[in-house]
Amino acid sequence: MTGLIRPEVHKILGRWGELLIAICVALFGAWVFGLGGYFYQGLGMAVLLTGVGAAYVALRRLRFRTAGGRRGSWPWTRGRSPIWPRSAAALSR
């Protein structure tokens, strides 16, 4: 089904899709909240907070997504971790 969408747009939507869906859920919750009445305000607030929470999680997960679609890849270089120091002598300081 990706033949209908340009590859550049598909790549951007694939990476940012989770965040866009969460923002749409939050906007829907704000619309329901605006309908008025205690029931709709409570329901709208619940949906709004769910969307905001999902957007927060999506923003945090977005840092670890690459444009290629692989999640959580670390830049390993010749067996060295980007987190740990290069030598054991650096650990003793």
C-alpha distance (Angstrom), angle and dihedral (degrees) to the residues before:
residue distance angle dihedral
M1 . . .
T2 3.77 . .
G3 3.81 90.0 .
L4 3.80 90.0 83.6
I5 3.80 93.8 56.7
R6 3.78 125.5 62.0
P7 3.82 112.6 -108.9
E8 3.84 93.3 -120.3
V9 3.80 92.1 52.6
H10 3.80 91.9 44.7
K11 3.82 90.5 52.8
I12 3.83 92.4 50.4
L13 3.80 93.7 45.2
G14 3.78 90.9 46.4
R15 3.78 91.5 55.8
W16 3.80 98.7 39.2
G17 3.81 97.6 31.8
E18 3.79 97.0 100.9
L19 3.80 91.5 52.2
L20 3.81 93.1 46.7
I21 3.81 91.8 51.6
A22 3.82 91.0 49.7
I23 3.80 91.1 50.5
C24 3.81 90.3 50.0
V25 3.82 90.2 51.4
A26 3.81 90.3 50.5
L27 3.81 91.6 49.2
F28 3.80 90.8 49.3
G29 3.80 89.1 51.5
A30 3.81 90.5 51.2
W31 3.81 89.8 50.8
V32 3.82 92.3 50.3
F33 3.81 89.4 47.4
G34 3.79 89.2 54.3
L35 3.80 92.8 56.6
G36 3.80 89.3 80.0
G37 3.76 133.1 -136.8
Y38 3.77 126.3 97.9
F39 3.79 94.7 -93.5
Y40 3.80 95.7 50.6
Q41 3.78 92.9 41.7
G42 3.80 91.3 53.1
L43 3.79 92.6 45.2
G44 3.79 91.6 45.4
M45 3.79 92.4 49.2
A46 3.80 91.2 50.8
V47 3.81 92.1 50.2
L48 3.82 91.4 43.5
L49 3.80 93.0 52.2
T50 3.79 90.6 46.0
G51 3.81 90.3 53.1
V52 3.80 93.0 46.8
G53 3.79 91.1 49.4
A54 3.78 92.0 48.2
A55 3.82 90.1 48.6
Y56 3.80 90.2 52.2
V57 3.80 91.3 51.4
A58 3.82 91.0 45.2
L59 3.81 91.1 52.8
R60 3.78 91.2 51.3
R61 3.81 92.1 47.6
L62 3.81 91.6 46.3
R63 3.81 90.8 71.0
F64 3.79 90.9 64.8
R65 3.78 97.4 45.9
T66 3.75 117.3 96.2
A67 3.76 124.7 -153.8
G68 3.81 89.2 -109.7
G69 3.77 92.5 63.6
R70 3.80 98.8 -110.5
R71 3.77 112.5 131.4
G72 3.77 126.8 -140.5
S73 3.79 99.4 0.1
W74 3.79 115.9 169.0
P75 3.80 123.1 -149.3
W76 3.83 98.5 -115.6
T77 3.77 114.4 -176.7
R78 3.81 118.9 -169.0
G79 3.76 94.6 -32.7
R80 3.80 95.8 -50.5
S81 3.75 120.8 126.7
P82 3.81 118.9 -133.2
I83 3.81 88.2 -138.8
W84 3.79 103.5 50.6
P85 3.81 125.4 63.6
R86 3.78 119.5 -100.6
S87 3.78 97.2 -115.4
A88 3.78 139.6 29.4
A89 3.80 89.8 -120.4
A90 3.79 90.0 67.5
L91 3.80 89.5 58.0
S92 3.81 92.8 58.4
R93 3.81 94.3 59.4
